[in-house]
Amino acid sequence: MTSEIVSYKADNGQDIQITEQDVRDLLKSSGNKTDNVTSEEIKAYMRLCQAQRLNPFTRDAYIVKYGNSPASVIAGKDAFVKRATRNPRYEGHEAGITVMQTIQGQGHKLVRREGSMLLPGEQIIGGWAKVYLTGYACPIYDEVSYSEYAAPDQYGKNGWSKMPATMIRKVALCHALREAFPEDLGGLYSAEEMEQAQREEAPRQEAPREVEAYVEDVPTQPNRRKELWAEVAQLKQTAISLGTQESGITSWAASQILNQDGSPKPIRDYTEAEIEFLADYIRGNIEDQKALQAQPEIVAEYDEMEPQENYEQPALLDYNIEF
């Protein structure tokens, strides 16, 4: 494997040639261990860089691995932005943070602010982002919760303790960009999105115990559930490659797999039966996409449709919301 050369053109037209030894040298130069990274994991990383036209030498993407856990391929935030700006439908983006302010005599107020400036006395709640696309009546909007991603810097591996606002803003922006351009960014995840997974994986180096790992953005456990989640991840990538929106799969799961009180069930609480239910849905979606593509005259007619300018989208919440 060491002598195998992967060649391709990066997004910017640069000719890239990379070998396993190049990847190991890059890991060493960043202060990371290489003896726990397998040749298969490095090969998968090289193939992903080739498929996504990412430049590993400028850290468009890199490998992160803790102990014996499966390696994760991480894309830098700049890679998300560069990929988006090269898409002719891209018309800019906005991103910021959501904070809770305490106003004397008036109670609490939720405020959405552009940028990542956190003022003294404010409590950070989350991050938000809008991506503007040609032909869309309103921007692609996403907002993420700080509590779901914050990973205290107890292992010296991230910046959540020192720059929480900057980190959660990056997560929101990557979410919105991936939803806006699934064909360009599907399957890529930023370091900020994966920090929480890394935090939960790190204790496995200290003592063997049952913890959850990550396949893409889906947590798993080292048993039958792990195999099921791996199958779901593979099915999801196939569906996305055929034109399915990742957000559509997520929305379906949130509406169909519920707690007893009717609220969406967290994915890390899914039973084996519920994971299989999700897998069956994605299989059906794949079959529908294949059937649609088998009818070119219908697809062509759909592609020629003009955007519906009079379509009414639900209004977004105001930036300042009083409780």
C-alpha positions, 0 to 999 in steps of 0.5 A: 500500500505504501507505494500506491499513488493516488493522483487527481486534480484538486478543486483549484486545478492543482495536480495532487499525488499522494501516497500512504507515506505522505499521509503518515508524514503529514500526521507526524508533522501535526504532532499526531501518532501514526502507529494506530492508524491502519493502511485501510484507514489511510487508503479510505482517506486518500480515496475520499480526498480524491472523490471530493477533490480535496488537497491534503497538503493544505489541510482541506481534510485530515485524519483524527484517531483516538486509541483503537477507535475508527479513524475520522476524516475531518474537513477544515471549515475553509474547505466548506467555504471554498467549495461553496463559493465555487458553486455558481448557485452560491450568493453568500452567507451569514452566520452568528451566535444565539445568546441569552441576555439577562436584563434587570427588571425585564427577565431574559431575552434570546438574541441572535447576533451576527459574528462570534462576539460574546459579551460579558454576562451573556450565556451562549445558547447556540449558533446559526447560519444562512446560505443564499442560493440563486433561485431560492425565495429564502435562504437555507437556514440552520441553527444548532444547540451549543449543549450538543456540541460543546466539548470542554478542552480537558484533553488539550485537543480543541478550543471549546473552552477558550473560543466557544462562540467561534466554535459553535458558529463554525458548526452552524455554518458547516451544517447550513453549507452542507444542506445547501450543497449536498452534492459538494459537501455530503459526507464531509464533517468539520473538526468542530462538529466532531469534537464531541465525538472525540471527547467521548472516544478519548476515555477509551484509551484509559480504561476499556468500557462500553462507550459510543463511537461515531459513523459520520454523524450517527453514534453507535455502540460496539455490538449489533447496533454498530453494524446497523448504523454502519449500514445506515451510513452507507445507505445514506451516502448512496441516497445522497449520491442519487439526489436525496437531501440529507435534511430530508432523511433527518426530518423523516426520522425526527417525525417518525421515530419518537419518544412516548411523549411524541417528541423526536427521539435522540439518535443515540437512544434508537433501538435496533428495531428503530435503526432497521426502520430507518434503514428500510426508509432509506432503501425505499428512498433509493428505489424511488430515486432510481425509478425516477432516474429511469424516466428521463422525460419526467426528470427533464421536465422537472429540471426545466421548471422555474423556481416558484417565486410566490411560494410562501416559506415560513417566516424565520424568528426575529433576531431578538425574541423576548420570553 
